[in-house]
Amino acid sequence: MNDPLADVPPAVTIVEVGPRDGLQNEARTVPLEAKVRLIEDLAEAGLKVIEAGAFVSPRWVPQMADSVEVLRTIRRRPGVRYPVLVPNARGLEAALAVGVDEIAVFAAASESFSQKNINCSIAGSLERFAPVMERAKAEGVRVRGYVSCVVGCPYEGVIAPSAVAGVAGRLHAMGCYEVSLGDTVGVGTPRKVAEMVRAVAGEVPVAALAIHAHDTYGQALANVLTCLEMGIGTVDSSVAGLGGCPYAPGASGNLATEDVVYMLEGMGVATGVDLGALVATARVIGSLLDRGSRGRAHAVVSPRQSIVLEAP
């Protein structure tokens, strides 16, 4: 019998989005010191890509108003990347001023969501990013792209895979080294996600794709596994399952990084992440926000054991 997991990459890169996507919608202001500790603890746990902030208007995203201070304060570990979200030329200038060497831009596969989220059309958003990406390239700054609503939209319902492929293809052609496919409202199921990825793969090499799954209906891990089986080797996730989207009613939050690591390590797929340290980090930020981790892998790992024990 053929191994159904034969095409899963032997190692997977996890893009930790908790400090940005996870915290940005918290109503309670998270202190600078707590954000810095979160980022540094995640790096200590072995995460190699940690989304550290967003250079956006504090009027619209007040939680990210201190991103300049965060980037100035964190101790940047060698080998760890700290990308930030940048919506426009002004945001890029601010990011460059604090020595950022990777940014992310974001578009949507839904016209309605694009208008609600960034107040312009899909075409308009791509036009807005063009000078940002040109300047980033000139400065030697890598650019990652996000596509929202890749399966469904809270305003338009089902999104055609061809629409996702079109936006992802444009971002890649403009210079995004990687395009993250976001199931913003968490309505995807493995078959729907597979159909979407197949369409996108006609425009963007699979090696340049990532999956960003929300867990609204408990499908995120299954959808991630489907993408891994299709050759995708990068997964976005958020420590403690923090995060959601204010423009996507009902989106319960991101997939917890600790759940992703537990699954992958249990499959023999390398992540480079210390699960025990990651769970400890999830508990600290969960305690600060007066909630526990929404992840299930509340693990206690003994250095003398190769198994993971579920905490009560």
C-alpha positions in Angstrom: 0.0 0.0 0.0 1.3 3.4 -0.9 2.2 5.7 2.0 -0.4 8.6 2.0 2.2 10.8 3.8 5.0 10.1 1.4 4.9 13.6 -0.1 4.9 15.4 3.3 8.2 17.4 3.5 10.7 15.9 6.0 11.0 19.4 7.7 8.5 22.2 7.9 9.0 25.9 8.6 6.6 27.4 11.1 5.9 31.1 10.7 4.8 32.3 14.2 2.2 35.0 13.8 1.2 35.4 17.4 3.0 38.6 18.3 1.3 40.4 15.4 -1.8 38.5 14.0 -2.4 37.0 17.4 -2.3 40.1 19.5 -3.6 42.8 17.1 -7.2 42.3 17.9 -6.9 42.1 21.7 -9.0 44.8 23.3 -6.8 45.0 26.3 -3.5 46.8 25.6 -0.5 44.4 25.9 2.5 46.1 27.5 5.6 46.5 25.4 7.6 44.4 27.9 5.2 41.5 27.5 5.4 41.7 23.7 9.2 41.7 23.8 9.3 38.8 26.2 6.8 36.9 24.0 9.0 37.3 20.9 12.2 36.5 22.7 10.7 33.4 24.4 9.4 32.2 21.0 12.8 32.5 19.6 14.3 30.7 22.6 11.8 27.9 21.9 13.3 27.4 18.4 10.9 29.4 16.2 12.9 30.8 13.3 10.3 33.1 11.7 8.4 35.4 14.1 6.1 38.1 12.9 7.1 40.8 15.2 4.7 43.7 14.5 2.8 45.8 12.0 3.6 49.3 10.7 0.0 50.3 10.3 -2.1 53.2 11.4 -2.5 53.2 15.2 -6.0 54.6 14.7 -7.1 51.3 13.1 -4.8 48.9 14.9 -3.9 50.5 18.3 -2.4 47.2 19.6 0.4 47.6 17.0 1.2 51.3 17.8 4.4 50.3 19.6 5.9 48.2 16.8 8.8 50.6 16.4 9.7 50.2 20.1 9.2 46.4 19.9 11.7 46.1 17.0 14.1 48.4 18.7 14.0 46.5 22.0 14.0 42.8 21.1 17.3 41.0 21.1 17.5 39.6 17.6 18.9 36.1 17.6 21.1 35.0 14.8 19.2 32.9 12.3 15.8 34.2 13.3 13.8 36.3 11.0 11.4 39.0 12.4 9.1 40.1 9.5 6.5 42.9 10.0 3.3 43.7 8.2 3.5 46.8 6.0 0.5 48.2 4.1 2.0 51.2 2.3 5.1 53.3 1.5 4.8 55.2 4.8 4.8 51.9 6.8 7.8 50.7 4.8 9.8 53.8 5.6 9.1 53.3 9.3 10.1 49.6 9.1 13.3 50.4 7.3 14.2 53.0 10.0 14.4 50.2 12.6 16.4 47.8 10.5 13.7 45.4 9.3 14.9 43.0 6.7 11.6 41.3 5.8 8.1 42.6 5.4 4.7 41.2 4.5 2.0 42.7 2.3 -1.6 41.5 2.3 -4.4 41.2 -0.3 -7.7 39.3 -0.4 -9.4 37.0 -2.9 -12.7 38.7 -2.1 -13.6 42.1 -3.3 -16.0 42.7 -0.4 -13.4 41.7 2.2 -10.8 43.9 0.5 -13.0 46.9 0.8 -13.9 46.1 4.5 -10.4 45.3 5.5 -8.2 47.9 3.7 -10.9 50.2 2.0 -9.9 49.5 -1.6 -10.4 47.0 -4.3 -8.2 44.0 -4.9 -6.7 45.7 -8.0 -6.2 48.9 -6.0 -4.4 47.0 -3.2 -2.0 45.4 -5.7 -1.3 48.8 -7.2 -0.6 50.2 -3.8 1.9 47.5 -3.1 3.9 47.9 -6.3 6.0 50.9 -5.2 6.4 49.3 -1.7 7.8 46.1 -3.3 10.1 48.0 -5.6 11.6 50.0 -2.7 11.9 46.9 -0.6 13.8 45.1 -3.4 16.1 48.1 -3.8 16.9 48.0 0.0 17.4 44.2 0.0 14.3 43.6 2.0 12.4 40.3 1.4 8.7 40.5 0.8 6.1 37.9 1.7 2.5 38.0 0.5 -0.7 37.1 2.3 -4.0 36.3 0.5 -7.1 36.4 2.7 -10.4 34.5 2.2 -8.9 31.7 0.1 -11.9 29.4 0.7 -14.7 31.5 1.9 -15.7 35.1 2.7 -18.0 36.4 5.5 -19.7 38.7 2.9 -19.5 36.8 -0.4 -19.6 33.2 0.7 -17.7 30.6 -1.3 -14.6 32.0 -3.1 -13.6 30.4 -6.4 -10.2 28.8 -6.5 -9.5 30.7 -9.7 -9.9 34.0 -7.9 -7.3 32.9 -5.3 -4.9 31.8 -8.0 -5.2 35.1 -9.7 -4.3 37.2 -6.7 -1.6 34.8 -5.5 -0.1 34.8 -9.0 0.0 38.5 -9.1 1.8 38.8 -5.7 4.4 36.2 -6.7 5.0 37.9 -10.1 5.4 41.2 -8.3 8.2 39.8 -6.2 6.8 38.0 -3.1 9.2 35.1 -2.4 6.3 33.3 -0.6 2.6 33.6 -0.7 0.6 32.6 2.4 -2.9 31.3 1.7 -5.2 32.3 4.5 -8.5 30.6 5.4 -9.6 33.7 7.2 -13.0 32.5 8.4 -11.9 28.9 8.9 -14.6 27.4 6.6 -12.2 25.2 4.7 -12.3 21.4 4.6 -9.5 19.2 3.2 -11.2 18.7 -0.2 -12.0 22.4 -0.6 -8.5 23.4 0.5 -6.9 20.8 -1.9 -9.0 22.2 -4.8 -7.8 25.7 -4.0 -4.2 24.7 -3.7 -4.3 22.9 -7.0 -5.6 26.0 -8.7 -3.0 28.3 -7.1 -0.2 25.8 -7.9 -0.9 26.6 -11.6 0.3 30.2 -11.0 2.7 29.9 -8.1 5.3 27.1 -7.4 4.2 24.9 -4.5 7.6 25.6 -2.9 6.6 29.3 -2.7 3.3 28.6 -0.9 2.4 28.6 2.8 -0.9 27.7 4.5 -2.5 30.0 7.2 -5.5 28.1 8.7 -8.1 29.3 11.2 -9.8 26.8 13.4 -13.4 28.1 13.5 -14.8 24.6 12.8 -11.9 22.5 14.1 -10.6 21.8 10.6 -7.3 23.6 10.7 -5.0 20.7 11.4 -6.7 18.5 8.8 -6.4 21.4 6.3 -2.7 21.8 7.2 -2.0 18.1 6.7 -3.8 18.2 3.3 -1.4 21.0 2.3 1.6 19.2 3.5 0.6 16.1 1.5 0.5 18.4 -1.5 4.1 19.5 -0.9 3.6 22.8 1.0 6.4 23.2 3.5 5.5 26.3 5.4 2.7 26.7 8.0 1.6 29.9 9.7 0.3 29.5 13.3 -0.1 31.5 16.5 1.1 30.6 20.0 -1.8 29.7 22.3 -4.2 29.9 19.3 -4.3 33.7 19.7 -5.9 35.9 17.0 -8.8 36.3 14.7 -10.0 38.9 12.3 -12.3 41.9 13.2 -13.6 41.9 9.6 -14.5 38.2 9.7 -17.4 37.6 12.1 -17.2 34.2 13.7 -13.5 33.5 13.0 -12.5 32.0 16.3 -8.8 32.3 15.9 -5.6 31.0 14.5 -4.3 27.5 14.7 -2.2 27.0 17.8 1.5 26.6 17.2 1.8 24.0 19.9 -0.8 21.9 18.1 1.1 22.1 14.8 4.4 21.2 16.5 2.8 18.3 18.3 1.3 16.9 15.1 4.4 17.3 13.0 6.9 16.0 15.6 4.5 13.0 16.1 4.7 12.3 12.4 8.5 12.5 12.4 8.5 15.9 10.6 11.2 18.2 11.9 10.3 21.7 13.2 13.3 22.6 15.3 10.9 23.7 18.0 11.1 22.7 21.7 7.4 21.8 22.5 7.9 22.1 26.2 9.3 25.6 26.0 6.6 26.6 23.5 3.8 25.4 25.8 5.4 27.3 28.7 5.4 30.5 26.5 1.7 29.8 25.5 0.8 29.6 29.2 2.6 32.9 30.0 0.8 34.9 27.3 -2.5 33.1 28.1 -2.2 34.1 31.7 -1.5 37.7 30.8 -4.6 37.8 28.7 -6.6 36.0 31.4 -7.2 32.9 29.3 -5.5 29.6 28.8 -4.0 28.4 25.6 -6.6 27.4 23.0 -4.1 24.8 21.8 -4.6 21.2 22.9 -0.9 20.2 23.2 -0.5 21.3 26.8 2.6 19.1 27.0 5.1 18.3 29.7 8.2 17.0 28.0 10.8 15.1 30.0 14.4 15.2 28.7 14.6 11.5 29.4 11.4 10.7 27.5 10.6 10.7 23.8 6.9 10.8 24.4 4.6 13.8 25.2 2.4 13.6 28.2 -0.9 15.5 28.3 -1.1 17.7 31.3 -4.4 17.5 33.3 
